[in-house]
Amino acid sequence: MTEHDQEALSPFDAETPGPEELARKIGQLQREIGQLREAVVSHAVIDQAIGVVVSLGGLPPGQGFDVLRTVSQKTNIKLREVAEAIVGWPASKELSDDIRQALETALSQAGSD
C-alpha cells in the first residue's frame, strides 16, 4: 500500500463509528423496525374494519374510512382502537355502546349522502 493509499483511507477511518455509536444506531434502527411493524398491523386492521363498515352500510369503499374516522372523532377513541373493536365485533358479538351509537349515526349519515 502506498503512502497515497494510506492518506486516502485516513478520512474514512476517522469517520468510522465506534462501538458506542454503533450500539446507539442499532437501538435506533430496532425501534424504527418495531414502529414499522406496528404500523403495518394497524393498517391491516383498519383495512379490515373498512370492509366491515362498507358491508354493514352498503357503502362504497371510499366512504368506509370516512365512517371510521367519524366514529373515532365522535368517541374520542383512536382510529386503530375503533378499527380493532369493529373487526373483533362479529366474533365477540360485543361492541361498546359509544362506538355502536357513533357507528350507527355515521352509517346513517353516510348512507344519506
N, CA, C and O of each residue as an XYZ file, in Angstrom:
452
protein
N       0.860     -1.164      0.000
C       0.000      0.000      0.000
C       0.903      1.222      0.000
O       1.847      1.315      0.785
N       0.602      2.149     -0.885
C       1.427      3.350     -0.983
C       1.013      4.366      0.064
O      -0.032      4.236      0.701
N       1.853      5.384      0.231
C       1.538      6.459      1.186
C       0.261      7.168      0.779
O      -0.530      7.566      1.633
N       0.051      7.330     -0.538
C      -1.163      7.979     -1.042
C      -2.405      7.160     -0.668
O      -3.431      7.729     -0.293
N      -2.316      5.822     -0.768
C      -3.439      4.960     -0.388
C      -3.766      5.107      1.095
O      -4.939      5.151      1.465
N      -2.740      5.184      1.951
C      -2.955      5.340      3.377
C      -3.611      6.675      3.690
O      -4.483      6.748      4.557
N      -3.201      7.738      2.991
C      -3.815      9.044      3.201
C      -5.270      9.027      2.754
O      -6.121      9.663      3.376
N      -5.560      8.297      1.670
C      -6.933      8.208      1.179
C      -7.830      7.490      2.186
O      -9.019      7.795      2.278
N      -7.279      6.545      2.936
C      -8.064      5.813      3.926
C      -8.241      6.597      5.221
O      -9.203      6.360      5.951
N      -7.373      7.487      5.509
C      -7.414      8.210      6.777
C      -8.746      8.902      7.038
O      -9.292      8.751      8.131
N      -9.300      9.661      6.074
C     -10.593     10.301      6.365
C     -11.680      9.270      6.647
O     -12.540      9.499      7.498
N     -11.653      8.130      5.940
C     -12.650      7.093      6.164
C     -12.516      6.531      7.572
O     -13.509      6.344      8.276
N     -11.284      6.267      7.972
C     -11.044      5.728      9.302
C     -11.522      6.683     10.385
O     -12.017      6.246     11.424
N     -11.379      7.966     10.155
C     -11.799      8.959     11.137
C     -13.322      8.993     11.260
O     -13.852      9.357     12.310
N     -14.024      8.615     10.195
C     -15.476      8.651     10.208
C     -16.101      7.327     10.652
O     -17.314      7.260     10.853
N     -15.317      6.302     10.805
C     -15.840      5.015     11.220
C     -16.371      5.129     12.649
O     -15.639      5.503     13.565
N     -17.649      4.802     12.828
C     -18.227      4.940     14.171
C     -17.630      3.921     15.139
O     -17.250      2.815     14.757
N     -17.561      4.328     16.393
C     -17.060      3.443     17.437
C     -18.159      2.516     17.910
O     -19.300      2.621     17.458
N     -17.830      1.605     18.816
C     -18.815      0.633     19.308
C     -20.037      1.289     19.961
O     -21.157      0.806     19.798
N     -19.829      2.386     20.699
C     -20.956      3.060     21.344
C     -21.910      3.633     20.310
O     -23.129      3.521     20.440
N     -21.341      4.248     19.283
C     -22.167      4.839     18.227
C     -22.920      3.747     17.460
O     -24.091      3.913     17.117
N     -22.238      2.637     17.197
C     -22.894      1.518     16.514
C     -24.036      0.953     17.372
O     -25.106      0.646     16.846
N     -23.823      0.817     18.660
C     -24.865      0.298     19.560
C     -26.055      1.255     19.590
O     -27.203      0.812     19.588
N     -25.791      2.562     19.618
C     -26.868      3.558     19.607
C     -27.656      3.468     18.312
O     -28.886      3.517     18.322
N     -26.939      3.333     17.186
C     -27.589      3.251     15.878
C     -28.426      1.964     15.774
O     -29.538      1.988     15.245
N     -27.903      0.874     16.264
C     -28.646     -0.397     16.242
C     -29.932     -0.266     17.061
O     -30.993     -0.717     16.629
N     -29.839      0.343     18.229
C     -31.027      0.555     19.059
C     -32.052      1.409     18.349
O     -33.248      1.119     18.389
N     -31.587      2.463     17.698
C     -32.487      3.348     16.951
C     -33.173      2.581     15.814
O     -34.379      2.723     15.610
N     -32.418      1.782     15.084
C     -32.985      1.010     13.981
C     -33.978     -0.047     14.491
O     -34.991     -0.302     13.841
N     -33.699     -0.653     15.630
C     -34.623     -1.636     16.203
C     -35.944     -0.978     16.601
O     -37.012     -1.563     16.421
N     -35.868      0.244     17.144
C     -37.098      0.969     17.490
C     -37.896      1.306     16.226
O     -39.120      1.179     16.205
N     -37.196      1.732     15.183
C     -37.872      2.044     13.923
C     -38.542      0.810     13.333
O     -39.662      0.896     12.830
N     -37.874     -0.326     13.390
C     -38.454     -1.574     12.882
C     -39.718     -1.913     13.667
O     -40.723     -2.314     13.080
N     -39.674     -1.756     14.976
C     -40.855     -2.009     15.805
C     -42.011     -1.096     15.436
O     -43.158     -1.537     15.364
N     -41.710      0.176     15.202
C     -42.749      1.123     14.812
C     -43.334      0.777     13.445
O     -44.543      0.881     13.238
N     -42.479      0.367     12.520
C     -42.963     -0.020     11.189
C     -43.832     -1.271     11.261
O     -44.851     -1.356     10.577
N     -43.441     -2.231     12.077
C     -44.257     -3.445     12.244
C     -45.628     -3.099     12.804
O     -46.647     -3.616     12.347
N     -45.642     -2.219     13.798
C     -46.908     -1.804     14.399
C     -47.775     -1.067     13.371
O     -48.992     -1.251     13.333
N     -47.147     -0.242     12.549
C     -47.894      0.493     11.522
C     -48.507     -0.456     10.497
O     -49.637     -0.247     10.056
N     -47.771     -1.494     10.117
C     -48.294     -2.462      9.150
C     -49.500     -3.190      9.730
O     -50.503     -3.374      9.041
N     -49.411     -3.600     10.983
C     -50.525     -4.294     11.633
C     -51.724     -3.356     11.748
O     -52.852     -3.752     11.455
N     -51.485     -2.116     12.174
C     -52.572     -1.143     12.301
C     -53.251     -0.909     10.963
O     -54.477     -0.831     10.884
N     -52.454     -0.799      9.920
C     -53.006     -0.567      8.587
C     -53.899     -1.737      8.167
O     -54.973     -1.532      7.602
N     -53.456     -2.942      8.442
C     -54.247     -4.125      8.085
C     -55.568     -4.156      8.841
O     -56.610     -4.469      8.265
N     -55.528     -3.831     10.134
C     -56.750     -3.834     10.940
C     -57.711     -2.755     10.453
O     -58.920     -2.978     10.389
N     -57.177     -1.595     10.114
C     -58.024     -0.505      9.607
C     -58.659     -0.916      8.284
O     -59.842     -0.660      8.063
N     -57.893     -1.548      7.407
C     -58.454     -2.027      6.133
C     -59.571     -3.047      6.368
O     -60.593     -3.016      5.683
N     -59.380     -3.938      7.323
C     -60.411     -4.929      7.638
C     -61.665     -4.252      8.177
O     -62.785     -4.621      7.822
N     -61.465     -3.260      9.036
C     -62.618     -2.532      9.594
C     -63.363     -1.772      8.499
O     -64.591     -1.686      8.530
N     -62.637     -1.228      7.545
C     -63.290     -0.558      6.413
C     -64.187     -1.556      5.695
O     -65.305     -1.219      5.307
N     -63.703     -2.782      5.517
C     -64.506     -3.810      4.867
C     -65.783     -4.114      5.643
O     -66.848     -4.282      5.048
N     -65.683     -4.185      6.956
C     -66.868     -4.443      7.791
C     -67.859     -3.292      7.652
O     -69.057     -3.517      7.483
N     -67.359     -2.056      7.723
C     -68.215     -0.872      7.648
C     -68.885     -0.777      6.284
O     -70.074     -0.472      6.190
N     -68.128     -1.036      5.237
C     -68.673     -0.990      3.875
C     -69.775     -2.034      3.723
O     -70.819     -1.767      3.127
N     -69.535     -3.213      4.263
C     -70.525     -4.278      4.187
C     -71.789     -3.933      4.979
O     -72.907     -4.128      4.501
N     -71.595     -3.423      6.187
C     -72.741     -3.059      7.029
C     -73.600     -1.971      6.394
O     -74.828     -2.052      6.382
N     -72.926     -0.957      5.870
C     -73.657      0.209      5.381
C     -73.972      0.186      3.905
O     -74.656      1.078      3.403
N     -73.481     -0.827      3.194
C     -73.677     -0.852      1.749
C     -73.052      0.375      1.088
O     -73.627      0.963      0.172
N     -71.880      0.744      1.562
C     -71.211      1.964      1.107
C     -70.093      1.653      0.122
O     -69.583      0.534      0.086
N     -69.715      2.642     -0.674
C     -68.504      2.479     -1.476
C     -67.276      2.488     -0.555
O     -67.311      3.124      0.499
N     -66.204      1.801     -0.929
C     -65.027      1.699     -0.060
C     -64.471      3.050      0.401
O     -63.979      3.162      1.524
N     -64.542      4.046     -0.432
C     -64.023      5.356     -0.057
C     -64.722      5.943      1.156
O     -64.113      6.697      1.914
N     -65.976      5.613      1.348
C     -66.716      6.140      2.495
C     -66.452      5.351      3.766
O     -66.702      5.848      4.864
N     -65.961      4.150      3.638
C     -65.691      3.327      4.814
C     -64.692      3.972      5.750
O     -64.891      3.974      6.965
N     -63.626      4.515      5.205
C     -62.629      5.173      6.046
C     -63.220      6.420      6.685
O     -62.957      6.702      7.855
N     -64.009      7.164      5.936
C     -64.640      8.369      6.490
C     -65.521      8.028      7.693
O     -65.535      8.757      8.685
N     -66.255      6.919      7.598
C     -67.107      6.486      8.705
C     -66.248      6.146      9.922
O     -66.565      6.555     11.039
N     -65.169      5.405      9.711
C     -64.276      5.067     10.824
C     -63.713      6.326     11.476
O     -63.675      6.437     12.701
N     -63.284      7.256     10.660
C     -62.720      8.500     11.187
C     -63.768      9.258     12.003
O     -63.467      9.780     13.076
N     -64.993      9.316     11.493
C     -66.072      9.995     12.213
C     -66.332      9.329     13.561
O     -66.477     10.014     14.574
N     -66.391      8.001     13.579
C     -66.610      7.272     14.838
C     -65.473      7.572     15.811
O     -65.712      7.799     16.997
N     -64.252      7.573     15.318
C     -63.098      7.867     16.161
C     -63.200      9.266     16.765
O     -62.946      9.460     17.954
N     -63.569     10.221     15.946
C     -63.667     11.600     16.429
C     -64.819     11.777     17.415
O     -64.670     12.460     18.429
N     -65.956     11.168     17.125
C     -67.132     11.321     17.998
C     -66.940     10.646     19.353
O     -67.458     11.116     20.366
N     -66.198      9.550     19.367
C     -65.998      8.814     20.611
C     -64.707      9.191     21.327
O     -64.487      8.809     22.476
N     -63.862      9.941     20.637
C     -62.545     10.306     21.180
C     -61.711      9.062     21.484
O     -61.001      8.992     22.488
N     -61.821      8.083     20.585
C     -61.049      6.842     20.674
C     -60.169      6.785     19.436
O     -60.610      7.118     18.336
N     -58.925      6.364     19.619
C     -58.011      6.295     18.477
C     -58.599      5.442     17.367
O     -59.261      4.436     17.621
N     -58.349      5.859     16.134
C     -58.880      5.168     14.966
C     -58.509      3.687     14.972
O     -59.344      2.831     14.680
N     -57.260      3.393     15.305
C     -56.807      1.995     15.342
C     -57.622      1.191     16.348
O     -57.967      0.039     16.085
N     -57.935      1.790     17.505
C     -58.702      1.093     18.527
C     -60.154      0.895     18.099
O     -60.756     -0.137     18.392
N     -60.711      1.884     17.406
C     -62.071      1.731     16.856
C     -62.066      0.590     15.848
O     -62.959     -0.258     15.855
N     -61.055      0.574     14.980
C     -60.953     -0.476     13.962
C     -60.836     -1.853     14.615
O     -61.487     -2.801     14.176
N     -60.019     -1.969     15.650
C     -59.868     -3.255     16.342
C     -61.191     -3.716     16.944
O     -61.534     -4.896     16.878
N     -61.931     -2.778     17.530
C     -63.227     -3.131     18.128
C     -64.206     -3.602     17.060
O     -64.933     -4.573     17.267
N     -64.227     -2.922     15.924
C     -65.165     -3.276     14.852
C     -64.788     -4.609     14.217
O     -65.662     -5.416     13.901
N     -63.501     -4.842     14.030
C     -63.058     -6.118     13.439
C     -63.357     -7.277     14.393
O     -63.715     -8.364     13.939
N     -63.217     -7.068     15.692
C     -63.478     -8.127     16.664
C     -64.948     -8.325     16.978
O     -65.332     -9.327     17.581
N     -65.761     -7.380     16.575
C     -67.190     -7.391     16.884
C     -67.915     -8.638     16.399
O     -68.638     -9.240     17.194
N     -67.770     -9.069     15.138
C     -68.516    -10.260     14.703
C     -68.192    -11.513     15.524
O     -69.082    -12.316     15.803
N     -66.944    -11.681     15.905
C     -66.568    -12.873     16.673
C     -67.000    -12.771     18.132
O     -67.470    -13.748     18.714
N     -66.842    -11.593     18.718
C     -67.146    -11.436     20.142
C     -68.616    -11.123     20.400
O     -69.106    -11.278     21.519
N     -69.310    -10.686     19.366
C     -70.715    -10.269     19.481
C     -70.878     -9.081     20.425
O     -71.984     -8.801     20.886
N     -69.775     -8.380     20.715
C     -69.823     -7.238     21.611
C     -69.167     -6.028     20.961
O     -68.118     -6.128     20.325
N     -69.822     -4.872     21.143
C     -69.280     -3.597     20.685
C     -69.720     -2.566     21.715
O     -70.895     -2.505     22.078
N     -68.787     -1.767     22.180
C     -69.134     -0.807     23.229
C     -70.263      0.109     22.756
O     -70.397      0.395     21.566
N     -71.063      0.555     23.707
C     -72.221      1.391     23.378
C     -71.817      2.675     22.661
O     -72.483      3.090     21.714
N     -70.724      3.309     23.107
C     -70.335      4.564     22.466
C     -69.903      4.358     21.022
O     -70.234      5.172     20.160
N     -69.171      3.287     20.744
C     -68.771      3.003     19.362
C     -69.992      2.597     18.544
O     -70.145      3.034     17.404
N     -70.857      1.769     19.113
C     -72.062      1.329     18.393
C     -72.935      2.529     18.000
O     -73.370      2.631     16.853
N     -73.186      3.421     18.938
C     -74.030      4.581     18.653
C     -73.389      5.500     17.609
O     -74.057      5.964     16.685
N     -72.098      5.754     17.767
C     -71.401      6.615     16.800
C     -71.370      5.958     15.417
O     -71.500      6.641     14.401
N     -71.198      4.645     15.382
C     -71.179      3.921     14.112
C     -72.542      3.981     13.430
O     -72.624      4.231     12.227
N     -73.609      3.754     14.189
C     -74.951      3.830     13.611
C     -75.225      5.213     13.038
O     -75.762      5.337     11.937
N     -74.859      6.253     13.781
C     -75.067      7.625     13.316
C     -74.241      7.909     12.063
O     -74.750      8.466     11.091
N     -72.967      7.525     12.091
C     -72.088      7.778     10.946
C     -72.554      7.008      9.714
O     -72.489      7.526      8.599
N     -73.024      5.776      9.908
C     -73.518      4.987      8.767
C     -74.785      5.604      8.194
O     -74.940      5.651      6.973
N     -75.680      6.069      9.026
C     -76.917      6.664      8.512
C     -76.613      7.977      7.784
O     -77.238      8.281      6.767
N     -75.669      8.743      8.292
C     -75.298      9.984      7.607
C     -74.585      9.678      6.289
O     -74.822     10.359      5.292
N     -73.734      8.685      6.271
C     -73.016      8.330      5.042
C     -73.976      7.787      4.001
O     -73.819      8.059      2.810
N     -74.970      7.021      4.437
C     -75.954      6.457      3.510
C     -76.859      7.495      2.894
O     -77.407      7.282      1.813
N     -77.022      8.624      3.574
C     -77.905      9.666      3.041
C     -77.159     10.669      2.167
O     -77.778     11.537      1.552
N     -75.834     10.554      2.108
C     -75.038     11.484      1.270
C     -75.141     11.159     -0.194
O     -74.537     11.840     -1.022
